[in-house]
Amino acid sequence: MEIGVIGTGYVGLVTGAVFADLGNDVICADIDEDKVERLNRGEVPIYETGLDEMIHRNVEGGRLTFTIDVHRLVRESELIFICVGTPPKDDGETDLSYVERAAQAIAHAIDDYKVIVNKSTVPVGTGALVSDIIDRHKRKSVRFDVVSNPEFLREGSAIQDTLAPDRIVIGAPNKTVAMRLLELYAPLERPMLITDVPSAEIIKYASNAFLAMKISFINAVANVCEQAEANVDDVAKGMGYDTRIGRGFLYPGLGFGGSCFPKDVESFVHKSGELGYDFKLLKEVLSVNRERAPHLLGIIRKSMGSLEGKVLGVLGLAFKDNTDDMRDAKSVEVIRALLEEGAKVKAYDPVAMDNARSILNGVEFCPSAYAAAEGADALVVVTEWREFRQLNLVRLKELMARPLIFDGRNIYDVERTKRLGFEYHCMGKA
């Protein structure tokens, strides 16, 4: 198939690369000319496991090209995916300006029947909005259909999630246009659900909101466990054995961040309010999540007293492991609070250091976890990188001024860490 992808962020790049790897001819468009030139050379501006190799392979094979010419993309494509950013406004509402601009660009160039696919995360009603914009601005009397095909990618495993998704959701106005998407996705041999457009749009938000709710729930339970001298890991395990609940996302810690969960939950709450429903449950999910970094900081203060002049090593900067994404990363909140209280912060992350430098001032960025620990009065684990789980704790202790660990992700075993001589504080355990 001839496929066009508007937008070369996480979703656009992964979508374009995977479709090209499946044998389609794909054109990706972006307004950033320098970014387009780099991509055509096979240089990838984001860290995502396996993406560099896939893009390079398909650019070399001629199946994947990048351009700033959206008109060319529209003319040469039969399926056009909108994969632009949908950032939040201050009140939680989704900013659809990039989607609107993409729709207008499509309208100006459309010259034959096209299927327009909203893959960006957009609130219910956006399909109708895109259709209306194209109808009002198109320069030729041609037919088109707008489809909702939400993505369910996790940063760090985006390619695998695209090739082997739990389900493929296609919200289409009729069965004929749905078949075009079914044909595209058929090689993946995954479960497919065909719905109307509004239902597909809500599925994405409802899914992310539910997962965020599980995270906030187990974090609230962790607070109870700390007071009751219980072990939240055992509680979560006991819950997870119930097939109605499942183990996924029942991991206590600093809560959720990144580009999806916070903004998607806020957008769902905002849109629900517009439609006349006060989604109090999700408001509380956000409230619990906002309390997690202050909760860890409270544990640090209780153990260390004044932080003035203290050296704290921070392990992990990205909002989660296997990505360099700093959007809504808990590390930013934690580090800024430590600096405000007079602490010296030494930080290390396997891949997010460059992105962190543009956000955090007054931090000593270190070349390794051991360098961050050297001379530190305490270590604070913020991101659950596997590299941190495999650290030599004996060596770590020898490097530190005081063997004290605050584990915001519960990556270490309590008993073993204490046997090695550490004072160890984590989330949801006595």
NORLINPE-V665265 format. One record per pair of residues at least 24 apart in sequence whose C-alpha atoms are under 6 Angstrom apart, sorted by sequence separation. I is the first residue (numbers start at 1). GAP is how many residues later the second one is. D is the distance in whole Angstrom. If there is no record, write none. Layout:
# NORLINPE-V665265
I;GAP;D
I;GAP;D
This chain:
# NORLINPE-V665265
4;24;6
147;24;6
167;24;5
168;24;5
169;24;5
170;24;5
171;24;5
172;24;5
376;24;5
377;24;5
147;25;5
167;25;6
171;25;5
172;25;5
347;25;6
374;25;5
375;25;5
376;25;5
377;25;5
40;26;6
171;26;4
346;26;5
374;26;5
375;26;5
378;26;5
379;26;5
380;26;5
381;26;5
382;26;5
103;27;6
107;27;5
324;27;5
373;27;6
378;27;6
380;27;6
381;27;5
324;28;4
115;29;6
117;29;6
171;29;5
36;30;6
107;30;5
108;30;5
112;30;6
113;30;5
114;30;5
115;30;5
116;30;5
117;30;5
118;30;5
119;30;5
103;31;6
107;31;4
108;31;6
113;31;5
115;31;6
117;31;6
118;31;6
119;31;5
218;32;6
311;32;6
313;32;6
316;32;6
317;32;6
219;33;5
309;33;6
310;33;5
311;33;5
312;33;5
313;33;5
314;33;5
315;33;5
316;33;5
215;34;6
218;34;6
255;34;5
307;34;6
308;34;4
309;34;5
311;34;6
313;34;6
318;34;6
215;35;6
307;35;6
308;35;5
78;36;5
79;36;5
80;36;5
81;36;5
82;36;5
83;36;5
307;36;5
27;37;6
29;37;6
31;37;5
80;37;6
82;37;6
83;37;5
17;38;6
25;38;5
26;38;5
27;38;5
28;38;5
29;38;5
30;38;5
71;38;5
254;38;5
27;39;6
29;39;5
254;39;6
29;41;6
20;43;6
20;44;6
148;49;6
209;56;5
313;59;5
313;60;5
258;61;6
257;62;6
313;63;6
320;63;6
321;63;6
312;64;5
321;64;5
311;65;5
312;65;6
314;65;6
311;66;5
312;66;5
313;66;5
314;66;5
315;66;5
316;66;5
312;67;6
315;67;6
316;67;4
259;68;6
4;69;6
216;69;6
258;69;5
258;70;5
12;71;5
257;71;5
213;72;6
216;72;6
257;72;5
4;73;5
216;73;6
3;74;5
124;74;5
2;75;5
5;75;6
2;76;6
3;76;5
4;76;5
5;76;5
6;76;5
7;76;5
3;77;6
6;77;6
7;77;5
124;77;5
124;78;6
48;108;6
254;154;6
253;155;5
253;156;5
156;166;5
156;167;5
94;173;6
92;174;5
93;174;5
253;174;6
88;175;6
92;175;5
93;177;6
232;196;5
231;198;5
230;199;6
229;201;4
226;202;5
225;203;5
226;203;5
226;204;5
223;205;6
222;206;4
47;276;6
47;277;6
